[in-house]
Amino acid sequence: MAVEPVSPGVERPAKPDEAPGCPQAAELALLQQWHGLHSGVRRLTDDLLADVEERQGLAPSSFQALMFLVTAPGQAAPMNQLSAALGFSTAGTTKVVDRLAEAGLVERRPSDADRRVVYTALTEAGAKSVREASGVLVRALRSRVLEPLGEDRFRAIAEAIATLDPGAADGPC
């Protein structure tokens, strides 16, 4: 009888109707649920950010950078923190900041404590832009998420998922 690993060091006999290496029905159902959750949230996020871009002219990466900065202490952050928050390389973050600086939405400031560190800071125009874009996002969330799910169900989902993020307790506000 064929044997396949279940987890490291543990094996279970393969059933005659199962191909070796295929997940069991319960495992397959779990994987399908995860895929549905992951791809659904990704598509929804892409659609929401597309709404912001269409109505405010802010590319998703620019909006995400502005959202991070508006919640940062003093509405400014070192480039390495912005890179980490966006999940971009240093070069990718530099391109986003360059575009935002050219549009007058951010400015670069040297650190008082360490001249090797450069901060990206919101300008007044950047703060106004992110406020307006946030309004677009809130309206889209209400129509695409809150209306179909209801506030209680959405809150429950958001709270449940937030427990999976160890940094979630350190919210921005």
C-alpha positions in Angstrom: 0.0 0.0 0.0 1.3 3.5 -0.9 2.1 5.9 1.9 2.2 9.6 1.7 3.3 12.2 4.3 0.6 14.0 6.2 2.9 16.3 8.1 6.6 16.1 8.8 7.4 12.7 10.2 3.8 11.5 10.0 2.4 9.4 7.2 -1.0 8.0 6.3 -1.9 5.2 4.0 -3.1 6.4 0.6 -6.6 5.4 -0.2 -7.1 3.4 -3.4 -9.1 6.2 -5.1 -6.6 9.0 -4.2 -3.6 9.9 -6.3 -0.4 10.1 -4.2 0.3 13.7 -3.1 -3.3 14.9 -3.6 -4.9 16.6 -0.6 -7.7 14.9 1.3 -11.2 16.3 0.8 -11.1 18.3 4.0 -7.7 19.7 3.1 -8.9 20.5 -0.4 -11.9 22.3 1.0 -9.7 24.4 3.3 -7.4 25.3 0.4 -10.3 26.3 -1.8 -11.8 28.5 1.0 -8.4 30.2 1.5 -8.1 30.7 -2.3 -11.6 32.2 -2.4 -10.8 34.5 0.5 -7.4 35.6 -0.8 -8.4 36.1 -4.5 -11.7 37.8 -3.5 -10.0 40.3 -1.2 -7.3 40.9 -3.8 -9.8 41.6 -6.6 -11.9 43.8 -4.3 -8.8 45.8 -3.2 -7.8 46.2 -6.9 -11.3 47.4 -7.7 -11.5 49.8 -4.8 -8.1 51.3 -5.6 -9.1 51.6 -9.3 -12.1 53.6 -8.1 -9.8 56.0 -6.3 -7.5 56.2 -9.3 -10.4 56.9 -11.7 -12.0 59.6 -9.5 -8.8 61.2 -7.9 -6.1 60.4 -10.4 -4.0 58.7 -7.8 -2.3 55.5 -8.8 -2.8 52.7 -6.2 0.8 52.9 -5.0 0.6 56.7 -4.6 -2.6 56.4 -2.6 -1.2 53.7 -0.4 1.9 55.9 0.2 -0.2 58.9 1.1 -2.4 56.8 3.4 0.7 55.6 5.2 2.0 59.1 5.6 -1.2 60.6 6.8 -1.2 58.2 9.7 2.5 58.5 10.5 3.7 60.7 13.4 4.0 64.2 12.0 2.7 62.9 8.7 6.3 62.0 7.7 8.4 58.8 7.7 11.8 57.7 6.7 12.0 56.2 3.2 12.9 52.7 4.6 9.6 52.7 6.7 7.6 53.7 3.7 9.3 51.0 1.6 8.4 48.4 4.3 4.8 49.6 4.5 4.3 49.5 0.8 6.2 46.2 0.3 8.3 47.8 -2.4 12.1 47.8 -3.0 14.0 51.0 -2.3 14.0 51.8 -6.0 10.3 51.2 -6.3 9.6 53.5 -3.3 11.9 56.2 -4.7 9.9 56.2 -8.0 6.6 56.5 -6.1 8.0 59.3 -4.0 9.5 61.1 -7.0 6.1 61.1 -8.7 4.4 62.4 -5.6 7.0 65.1 -5.1 6.7 66.2 -8.7 2.9 66.5 -8.1 3.6 68.6 -5.0 1.9 66.0 -2.7 5.1 65.1 -0.6 8.4 66.6 0.1 11.7 65.2 1.2 13.2 66.3 4.4 16.6 65.5 6.0 16.5 64.0 9.4 17.7 66.3 12.2 19.2 63.3 14.1 20.9 61.4 11.2 21.9 63.2 8.0 21.9 59.8 6.2 18.1 59.5 6.7 15.6 61.2 4.4 12.0 61.6 5.4 9.1 61.8 3.1 6.5 64.2 4.4 3.0 65.1 3.3 2.5 68.6 2.0 -0.7 70.5 2.5 -1.8 69.5 -1.0 -0.9 65.9 -0.2 -3.0 65.9 2.9 -5.9 67.4 1.0 -5.5 64.8 -1.8 -5.4 61.9 0.6 -8.5 63.2 2.4 -10.5 63.4 -0.8 -9.2 60.0 -2.0 -10.2 58.5 1.3 -13.7 59.8 0.9 -13.8 58.0 -2.5 -12.6 54.8 -0.9 -15.2 55.1 1.9 -18.0 55.5 -0.5 -16.8 52.6 -2.6 -16.5 50.5 0.6 -20.0 51.3 1.6 -21.5 50.3 -1.7 -19.3 47.3 -2.5 -18.8 45.8 1.0 -21.1 47.3 3.6 -24.3 47.1 1.6 -24.0 43.5 0.5 -22.6 42.2 3.9 -24.2 44.5 6.4 -22.3 46.5 9.0 -22.4 43.8 11.7 -21.2 41.0 9.4 -18.4 43.2 8.0 -17.3 44.3 11.5 -17.2 40.6 12.6 -15.2 39.6 9.5 -12.8 42.5 9.9 -12.3 41.8 13.7 -11.7 38.1 13.0 -9.1 38.7 10.4 -7.4 41.5 12.4 -6.7 38.9 15.1 -4.5 37.1 12.6 -2.2 40.1 12.3 0.1 40.6 15.3 0.6 44.2 14.4 -3.1 45.1 14.1 -3.3 46.2 17.8 -0.9 49.0 17.0 -3.4 50.8 14.8 -2.5 54.2 13.2 -4.9 56.4 15.2 
